[in-house]
Amino acid sequence: MALDSRQEAALQVVAEKFIAQHKGDAVKALKEMIVLNGHLQERLCRRGGTAPGDAVSA
């Protein structure tokens, strides 16, 4: 996924806010994001009838 400079800047702001919510601990923030994405993927799979991992692309 390629981002243009505007999208990259917006993503940077969101990432910095998310890390700040975790008191500056980037690893803790990343772990929570992975968990949240996993929950979202499970919900999408239940709605769409796909198996976990089917919608993941490299």
MOHUCOR-V960456 format. One line per field, one symbol per residue. ss: DSSP state (2 for helix, 1 for strand, 0 for the rest). A space follows every 10 residues. Layout:
ss=???
This chain:
ss=0000222222 2222222222 2000022222 2222222222 2222222200 00000000
